[in-house]
Amino acid sequence: MTTLENPSDTSTPRRRRRGGRWLSIIAVLATLAILGGTGVYWWKEHSPLAAVAGDRMRTFPAVDRTGLDETQNRILDVLQREFSAQNPGTKYSEGIAEQWCADFVSWVMREAGRPLANPNSGSWRIPGVYTLEEYYRGQDRFVAPNAEYRPRVGDVMLYAEGSVFNQHTNIVIASADGLVTTVGGNEFGKVSIHKYRPADYSGVVGIGRL
C-alpha cells in the first residue's frame, strides 16, 4: 500500500530552502577567502619594500650585458644566484658572526674569478670597509665621487659612517642617467638590490674600480 504524503507537511521544502541558503553562504565565504588570499599575495608581491635609499627591488633586474667582459658577466651571475638564495651572512665571512657587507663583496669577487687581497693579511676576505678602501687605493683603483666617472658593472661603492647606508659597501650592476643599481650584503640583514641616485645622498666615499 502506498502511503500518501501529508499535503500539510511543509518541512521538506523548508529544509531544502535552508540547505540552499547555507550553500549560498558557504560559496560566498569561499569566494571572499580566495579573493582575500589573492589580495594579500598581490600586496606582498607589489607593495614597496623599505629601502635605504631610492627604491629596493624585489626581483633581480634584467641587465643589458652588451659590451660586458667575462668577469663582469660572472659577477652578475654570482650576484643573481646569491640574491635568489638569500644565504646567511656567515657563508661569506668564513663562519664569523659580524657585519658582512665587505665579506659579501670579497666573496663575490673571489667566486667570479677576481679575488681581492687583504692588505694586512693577504687573504681573499676583506672584512672591513676601511680596509676595502685601503685595498683599492693601494691598487690605484680608487675613484673619488665626481660627476665625470660613471660606475661600471662590477665596481664597488664605498660609503662613510653617517651616510644613508652608514659605513657600507655594495656592488654596481647597472648605471645610467645618474642612477645606479647595486647589490649588497647585510642590507636589512639580506642580500638586497637598491636603485638610487648617489648625487642625492651624502657620504659616498668613493668607488673601487673593477
C-alpha positions as CSV (number, residue, x, y, z in Angstrom):
1,M,0.0,0.0,0.0
2,T,1.3,3.4,-1.0
3,T,1.3,6.0,1.8
4,L,0.2,9.4,0.5
5,E,2.4,12.4,1.6
6,N,0.6,14.7,4.0
7,P,-0.1,17.8,2.0
8,S,0.0,19.9,5.1
9,D,3.6,18.8,5.9
10,T,5.9,21.6,4.6
11,S,9.0,20.7,6.5
12,T,10.8,19.1,3.5
13,P,10.7,22.2,1.2
14,R,11.7,24.4,4.2
15,R,14.7,22.1,4.8
16,R,15.6,22.4,1.1
17,R,15.4,26.2,1.2
18,R,17.6,26.3,4.4
19,G,20.1,24.0,2.7
20,G,20.2,26.1,-0.4
21,R,20.7,29.2,1.7
22,W,23.6,27.7,3.6
23,L,25.2,26.5,0.4
24,S,25.0,30.1,-1.0
25,I,26.6,31.5,2.2
26,I,29.4,28.9,2.1
27,A,30.0,29.8,-1.6
28,V,30.2,33.5,-0.8
29,L,32.6,32.9,2.1
30,A,34.8,30.7,-0.1
31,T,34.9,33.3,-2.8
32,L,35.8,36.0,-0.3
33,A,38.6,33.8,1.2
34,I,40.0,33.3,-2.3
35,L,39.9,37.0,-3.2
36,G,41.4,37.9,0.2
37,G,44.2,35.5,-0.3
38,T,44.8,36.8,-3.8
39,G,44.8,40.3,-2.4
40,V,47.4,39.5,0.3
41,Y,49.6,37.8,-2.3
42,W,49.4,40.8,-4.7
43,W,50.2,43.2,-1.8
44,K,53.2,41.2,-0.8
45,E,54.4,41.0,-4.4
46,H,53.8,44.6,-5.4
47,S,53.9,46.8,-2.3
48,P,57.1,48.9,-1.9
49,L,59.9,47.4,0.2
50,A,61.5,49.5,2.8
51,A,64.6,51.0,1.2
52,V,67.9,52.5,2.5
53,A,67.9,54.9,-0.5
54,G,65.8,55.2,-3.6
55,D,64.0,52.0,-4.4
56,R,64.6,48.5,-3.1
57,M,63.8,45.9,-5.8
58,R,62.0,42.6,-5.2
59,T,63.5,40.8,-8.3
60,F,66.9,40.8,-9.9
61,P,66.6,43.2,-12.8
62,A,67.3,42.4,-16.5
63,V,70.8,43.9,-17.1
64,D,72.0,44.9,-20.6
65,R,75.1,42.8,-21.0
66,T,76.2,44.3,-24.2
67,G,79.9,45.1,-24.1
68,L,80.5,43.4,-20.7
69,D,83.6,41.4,-20.3
70,E,83.8,37.8,-19.0
71,T,84.5,38.9,-15.4
72,Q,81.5,41.3,-15.4
73,N,79.2,38.6,-16.6
74,R,80.4,36.2,-14.0
75,I,79.9,38.9,-11.3
76,L,76.3,39.3,-12.5
77,D,75.7,35.6,-12.5
78,V,77.1,35.2,-8.9
79,L,75.0,38.2,-7.6
80,Q,71.8,36.9,-9.2
81,R,72.4,33.4,-7.7
82,E,73.1,34.8,-4.2
83,F,70.2,37.2,-4.3
84,S,67.9,34.3,-5.1
85,A,69.4,32.0,-2.5
86,Q,69.4,34.5,0.4
87,N,72.1,32.7,2.4
88,P,73.1,33.8,5.9
89,G,76.0,36.3,6.2
90,T,78.2,33.6,7.8
91,K,78.5,32.0,4.4
92,Y,80.5,35.0,3.2
93,S,82.5,35.6,6.4
94,E,84.1,32.2,6.8
95,G,81.6,31.4,9.6
96,I,82.3,34.5,11.7
97,A,79.2,36.4,13.0
98,E,79.9,40.0,12.1
99,Q,78.7,42.9,9.8
100,W,79.2,41.2,6.5
101,C,78.8,43.7,3.7
102,A,82.5,43.8,2.9
103,D,82.7,40.0,3.3
104,F,80.0,39.7,0.7
105,V,81.9,41.9,-1.7
106,S,85.1,39.9,-1.1
107,W,83.3,36.5,-1.5
108,V,81.5,37.6,-4.8
109,M,84.8,38.8,-6.3
110,R,86.6,35.6,-5.5
111,E,83.7,33.5,-6.8
112,A,83.7,35.5,-10.0
113,G,87.5,34.9,-10.5
114,R,88.6,38.3,-9.5
115,P,89.7,37.9,-5.8
116,L,90.7,40.8,-3.6
117,A,93.8,40.7,-1.4
118,N,93.6,41.9,2.2
119,P,96.5,44.4,2.5
120,N,97.0,43.3,6.1
121,S,96.7,39.5,5.9
122,G,96.9,38.7,2.2
123,S,93.6,36.8,2.5
124,W,90.9,37.0,-0.2
125,R,88.5,38.2,2.5
126,I,88.5,41.9,3.5
127,P,86.0,42.2,6.4
128,G,86.0,46.0,6.8
129,V,85.0,48.9,4.7
130,Y,88.1,50.9,5.7
131,T,90.4,48.1,4.7
132,L,88.5,47.7,1.4
133,E,89.1,51.3,0.6
134,E,92.8,50.8,1.6
135,Y,92.9,47.9,-0.9
136,Y,91.5,49.9,-3.8
137,R,93.7,52.9,-3.1
138,G,96.8,50.6,-3.0
139,Q,95.7,49.1,-6.3
140,D,95.3,52.6,-7.8
141,R,91.7,51.7,-8.5
142,F,90.0,54.1,-6.1
143,V,87.9,56.9,-7.6
144,A,86.6,59.8,-5.5
145,P,83.0,60.6,-6.1
146,N,82.6,63.0,-9.0
147,A,80.4,63.7,-12.0
148,E,83.0,62.6,-14.6
149,Y,83.3,58.9,-13.7
150,R,80.3,56.7,-14.5
151,P,80.3,53.5,-12.4
152,R,80.5,50.3,-14.3
153,V,79.2,46.8,-13.7
154,G,81.4,45.2,-11.0
155,D,82.6,48.4,-9.5
156,V,82.3,48.6,-5.7
157,M,80.6,51.5,-3.9
158,L,82.0,52.7,-0.6
159,Y,80.0,54.6,2.0
160,A,81.1,56.5,5.1
161,E,79.8,56.1,8.6
162,G,76.9,58.5,8.9
163,S,75.8,58.1,5.3
164,V,72.4,56.9,4.4
165,F,73.9,53.4,4.2
166,N,76.1,54.0,7.2
167,Q,79.6,52.5,6.8
168,H,78.8,50.1,4.0
169,T,79.8,48.7,0.6
170,N,77.9,47.1,-2.3
171,I,78.4,46.2,-6.0
172,V,77.2,48.1,-9.0
173,I,75.1,46.1,-11.6
174,A,73.8,49.0,-13.7
175,S,74.4,52.7,-14.1
176,A,72.6,55.2,-16.3
177,D,71.4,58.8,-16.2
178,G,72.9,59.4,-12.8
179,L,71.1,56.3,-11.3
180,V,73.0,53.2,-10.0
181,T,71.6,49.8,-9.2
182,T,73.6,47.9,-6.6
183,V,73.6,44.6,-4.9
184,G,74.8,44.5,-1.3
185,G,75.0,42.1,1.6
186,N,73.7,42.9,5.1
187,E,71.1,45.3,3.8
188,F,68.2,44.7,6.1
189,G,70.1,41.6,7.0
190,K,69.7,40.2,3.5
191,V,71.3,40.4,0.1
192,S,69.3,43.4,-1.3
193,I,69.1,45.4,-4.5
194,H,68.8,49.2,-4.4
195,K,68.3,51.6,-7.3
196,Y,69.1,55.2,-6.4
197,R,70.8,58.5,-7.4
198,P,74.1,58.9,-5.4
199,A,74.1,62.6,-6.0
200,D,71.0,62.8,-3.8
201,Y,72.8,61.4,-0.8
202,S,75.9,62.5,1.1
203,G,78.5,60.1,2.4
204,V,79.7,58.3,-0.7
205,V,83.4,57.9,0.0
206,G,84.3,56.7,-3.5
207,I,84.3,53.8,-5.9
208,G,86.6,50.8,-6.2
209,R,87.0,50.2,-9.9
210,L,86.8,46.6,-11.2
